[in-house]
Amino acid sequence: MPINIPDGLPAKKTLQEERIFALEEEVAEHQEIRPLRLAILNLMPKKIQTETQILRLISKSPIQVTCDFMRISSHESKNTSADHLVTFYSTFDDFKDKNYDGLIITGAPIEDLKYEDVDYWDEFCRIVDWSQEHVFSTMYLCWGALAGLYYLHDIPKKILGAKLFGIFPQRLCDEYCFLTNGFDEVHYMPHSRHAAIETSALVNHPELAVLSEGFTSGPALLVTRDFHEIFVTGHFEYDRDTLAEEYWRDFHKGLPIRLPENYFPDNDPEKQPLFTWRAHANLLYRNWINWVYQMTPYNTNKIPAAITDLHQRVVEADPDARMTGRF
């Protein structure tokens, strides 16, 4: 796992204890190859937990990756120490003149809010606008996926009558797509959200393709046909116990919370959950990183031109693939 993790980041110690190989910064700097450059916009409250989860998945690729963490400046994080944020995170101002091979935008527990009512919505939109020209491929997770689909493609969300909470089967829609290469016909994905996209709106967006969808949970993996954007409506990055922690947190607070579906054996919250989504989570990130590695230019200054060139090639092959937005 040639991933270059900053010295001192808590995730590094955790991954090393799991026998996941992490390059020391000094060693990585002297290698002759260019590592992929990924940025991670972490919107989750428990940032250290999310860092570890995402880096664990990135680490399964054989390609060297360098990750930079981005934070929102227009919102105060209450669950992560200021020291950690100052040490490992930068604001958008430090990113806006750079190019990246990939960007990951996490979810956030704010599905019940209108997008425009989110206190950092304007900053989120500026970051998405920047990614259109400066990032070869962006992966949006959960709320990030809903928000990205809304901002870039005008696809509204709907508030669900009950929280979608648990591990849900997803049917593979395109077995020949490189991004889902190796997926079983049915795979599982954790979901924990109060909202979903308005799927009826997808018929008006031929630039989008659904790669897998839930029998009851709706589209799980969606992409633009040039793979400049990848939308994951669930939480492939979740650990075995993440939903259990969420359940017990709300249970002990006396909040109304149902058992997560298809999660605890025999629906007994005292039993250890089965880890049924790990292999497909690893495959998704490995396939994505490998594709980006094959497609992105060696010179990062050429990434904006490469984005345009790839999109134009896709449109020439399929005129319906023309994206909304800046294209």
ChimeraX attribute file (.defattr): number of C-alpha atoms within 10 A of each C-alpha:
attribute: neighborCount
match mode: 1-to-1
recipient: residues
	/A:1	17
	/A:2	20
	/A:3	26
	/A:4	25
	/A:5	21
	/A:6	18
	/A:7	13
	/A:8	11
	/A:9	15
	/A:10	15
	/A:11	21
	/A:12	22
	/A:13	15
	/A:14	13
	/A:15	17
	/A:16	11
	/A:17	10
	/A:18	10
	/A:19	10
	/A:20	17
	/A:21	16
	/A:22	19
	/A:23	20
	/A:24	14
	/A:25	14
	/A:26	9
	/A:27	9
	/A:28	20
	/A:29	13
	/A:30	8
	/A:31	10
	/A:32	7
	/A:33	10
	/A:34	16
	/A:35	20
	/A:36	22
	/A:37	19
	/A:38	23
	/A:39	20
	/A:40	21
	/A:41	24
	/A:42	23
	/A:43	21
	/A:44	21
	/A:45	15
	/A:46	13
	/A:47	18
	/A:48	18
	/A:49	15
	/A:50	20
	/A:51	20
	/A:52	21
	/A:53	17
	/A:54	20
	/A:55	20
	/A:56	22
	/A:57	19
	/A:58	26
	/A:59	23
	/A:60	18
	/A:61	20
	/A:62	13
	/A:63	18
	/A:64	22
	/A:65	24
	/A:66	20
	/A:67	21
	/A:68	17
	/A:69	19
	/A:70	23
	/A:71	21
	/A:72	19
	/A:73	13
	/A:74	13
	/A:75	13
	/A:76	11
	/A:77	17
	/A:78	9
	/A:79	11
	/A:80	14
	/A:81	11
	/A:82	12
	/A:83	9
	/A:84	14
	/A:85	17
	/A:86	11
	/A:87	11
	/A:88	15
	/A:89	19
	/A:90	17
	/A:91	16
	/A:92	19
	/A:93	11
	/A:94	10
	/A:95	17
	/A:96	13
	/A:97	9
	/A:98	12
	/A:99	22
	/A:100	24
	/A:101	24
	/A:102	25
	/A:103	25
	/A:104	21
	/A:105	25
	/A:106	23
	/A:107	26
	/A:108	15
	/A:109	14
	/A:110	15
	/A:111	22
	/A:112	14
	/A:113	11
	/A:114	11
	/A:115	19
	/A:116	9
	/A:117	10
	/A:118	14
	/A:119	11
	/A:120	15
	/A:121	17
	/A:122	14
	/A:123	15
	/A:124	22
	/A:125	15
	/A:126	12
	/A:127	19
	/A:128	20
	/A:129	15
	/A:130	17
	/A:131	21
	/A:132	20
	/A:133	18
	/A:134	27
	/A:135	26
	/A:136	28
	/A:137	26
	/A:138	26
	/A:139	22
	/A:140	25
	/A:141	24
	/A:142	26
	/A:143	29
	/A:144	24
	/A:145	26
	/A:146	25
	/A:147	27
	/A:148	24
	/A:149	22
	/A:150	16
	/A:151	17
	/A:152	17
	/A:153	18
	/A:154	15
	/A:155	19
	/A:156	17
	/A:157	20
	/A:158	14
	/A:159	15
	/A:160	14
	/A:161	8
	/A:162	11
	/A:163	15
	/A:164	21
	/A:165	22
	/A:166	20
	/A:167	25
	/A:168	27
	/A:169	21
	/A:170	23
	/A:171	19
	/A:172	20
	/A:173	17
	/A:174	16
	/A:175	15
	/A:176	12
	/A:177	12
	/A:178	14
	/A:179	23
	/A:180	22
	/A:181	15
	/A:182	15
	/A:183	19
	/A:184	13
	/A:185	13
	/A:186	14
	/A:187	21
	/A:188	24
	/A:189	24
	/A:190	28
	/A:191	23
	/A:192	19
	/A:193	24
	/A:194	18
	/A:195	22
	/A:196	21
	/A:197	21
	/A:198	15
	/A:199	13
	/A:200	9
	/A:201	13
	/A:202	16
	/A:203	9
	/A:204	10
	/A:205	17
	/A:206	15
	/A:207	20
	/A:208	24
	/A:209	19
	/A:210	17
	/A:211	20
	/A:212	23
	/A:213	21
	/A:214	18
	/A:215	11
	/A:216	10
	/A:217	18
	/A:218	17
	/A:219	23
	/A:220	26
	/A:221	24
	/A:222	21
	/A:223	21
	/A:224	20
	/A:225	21
	/A:226	21
	/A:227	23
	/A:228	21
	/A:229	25
	/A:230	25
	/A:231	27
	/A:232	24
	/A:233	29
	/A:234	26
	/A:235	22
	/A:236	24
	/A:237	25
	/A:238	21
	/A:239	19
	/A:240	17
	/A:241	14
	/A:242	14
	/A:243	22
	/A:244	20
	/A:245	11
	/A:246	14
	/A:247	19
	/A:248	15
	/A:249	13
	/A:250	13
	/A:251	14
	/A:252	8
	/A:253	9
	/A:254	9
	/A:255	11
	/A:256	8
	/A:257	16
	/A:258	14
	/A:259	17
	/A:260	22
	/A:261	14
	/A:262	18
	/A:263	25
	/A:264	19
	/A:265	12
	/A:266	10
	/A:267	13
	/A:268	11
	/A:269	15
	/A:270	10
	/A:271	12
	/A:272	13
	/A:273	19
	/A:274	13
	/A:275	14
	/A:276	18
	/A:277	21
	/A:278	17
	/A:279	15
	/A:280	19
	/A:281	19
	/A:282	18
	/A:283	19
	/A:284	21
	/A:285	22
	/A:286	22
	/A:287	18
	/A:288	22
	/A:289	25
	/A:290	17
	/A:291	15
	/A:292	18
	/A:293	20
	/A:294	10
	/A:295	16
	/A:296	21
	/A:297	17
	/A:298	15
	/A:299	9
	/A:300	19
	/A:301	13
	/A:302	13
	/A:303	21
	/A:304	18
	/A:305	13
	/A:306	19
	/A:307	22
	/A:308	16
	/A:309	12
	/A:310	17
	/A:311	20
	/A:312	17
	/A:313	13
	/A:314	16
	/A:315	17
	/A:316	12
	/A:317	10
	/A:318	13
	/A:319	13
	/A:320	14
	/A:321	21
	/A:322	20
	/A:323	20
	/A:324	12
	/A:325	11
	/A:326	8
	/A:327	9
